[in-house]
Amino acid sequence: MPSHEAVHSESELLAAVLALAPRFLTYALSFLTLTIFWFGQQAQHGLIAKSDRRLATLNLCFLAFIALLPFSTDLLADFLEFRVAVLVYWLNLLMLGVTLFASWWYANRNGMLAQDIDAQTRRTVYQRIVKRAVALGDRRRALPHHPRCSASGSFCWCS
């Protein structure tokens, strides 16, 4: 947010707002990522018929990593050239996928799924979680034009 002391005219405010454009891009990236995980969790919840404290705890862990995503995305945007920022962002994505996977695994293993869920649907949910996590972690999609990322498909470690 532009500081009130630095803005004294409409043109200065407009320039300050335009300077925030990278922040809006960061917000959009964070929102789109959250949307993907939200749809995944909602799809799971539509197939789960019962719950208990452990499943609720797994869902709260998922929510904690959701709440952390704007921070890790903002950190990545501000410090893209540092390995720690990239690592924090990807660890956040990893933990989102792990908690989503764990909640499905727990519900499946403990008979909490709706009775009409067949084995193929169970496998499909597992596969979708893994595929989305891999797609989100693919540095070519997240950092398509970063000069320090090689085109080899390996994990992006900025030097």
BELUR-V522702 format. One record per residue. N is the residue number from 1. SS is DSSP state (~ for helix, > for strand, _ for the rest). OMEGA is omega in whole degrees, -180 to 180 (999 if undefined). Layout:
<<N	SS	OMEGA> <N	SS	OMEGA>>
This chain:
<<1	_	178> <2	_	178> <3	_	-178> <4	~	-179> <5	~	-177> <6	~	-176> <7	_	-179> <8	_	-179> <9	_	177> <10	~	-178> <11	~	177> <12	~	178> <13	~	178> <14	~	179> <15	~	179> <16	~	178> <17	~	178> <18	~	178> <19	~	179> <20	_	-177> <21	~	178> <22	~	178> <23	~	178> <24	~	176> <25	~	176> <26	~	178> <27	~	-179> <28	~	178> <29	~	179> <30	~	-179> <31	~	179> <32	~	177> <33	~	177> <34	~	179> <35	~	180> <36	~	-180> <37	~	178> <38	~	179> <39	~	178> <40	~	180> <41	~	179> <42	~	177> <43	~	177> <44	~	-177> <45	~	177> <46	~	-179> <47	~	-179> <48	>	-176> <49	_	-176> <50	_	178> <51	_	172> <52	_	-177> <53	~	-178> <54	~	177> <55	~	177> <56	~	178> <57	~	176> <58	~	178> <59	~	175> <60	~	175> <61	~	176> <62	~	179> <63	~	178> <64	~	179> <65	~	173> <66	~	-179> <67	~	180> <68	~	-174> <69	~	177> <70	~	177> <71	~	-177> <72	~	178> <73	~	178> <74	~	177> <75	~	178> <76	~	-179> <77	~	-177> <78	~	-173> <79	_	-177> <80	_	-177> <81	_	-179> <82	_	-180> <83	~	-177> <84	~	180> <85	~	178> <86	~	-180> <87	~	179> <88	~	180> <89	~	-177> <90	~	174> <91	~	176> <92	~	177> <93	~	179> <94	~	-178> <95	~	173> <96	~	178> <97	~	-180> <98	~	-178> <99	~	176> <100	~	178> <101	~	-178> <102	~	-180> <103	~	177> <104	~	179> <105	~	-179> <106	~	-180> <107	~	179> <108	~	-176> <109	~	-175> <110	_	174> <111	_	-178> <112	_	-180> <113	>	176> <114	_	-175> <115	_	-174> <116	_	180> <117	_	-178> <118	_	-177> <119	~	180> <120	~	179> <121	~	178> <122	~	178> <123	~	-179> <124	~	178> <125	~	177> <126	~	-177> <127	~	180> <128	~	178> <129	~	-178> <130	~	-179> <131	~	-180> <132	~	178> <133	~	178> <134	~	180> <135	~	179> <136	~	-180> <137	~	-179> <138	_	-175> <139	~	180> <140	~	178> <141	~	-176> <142	~	-176> <143	_	-170> <144	_	-174> <145	_	180> <146	_	-173> <147	_	-177> <148	_	178> <149	_	-180> <150	_	179> <151	_	-175> <152	_	-179> <153	_	179> <154	_	179> <155	_	-176> <156	_	170> <157	_	180> <158	_	-177> <159	_	999>>
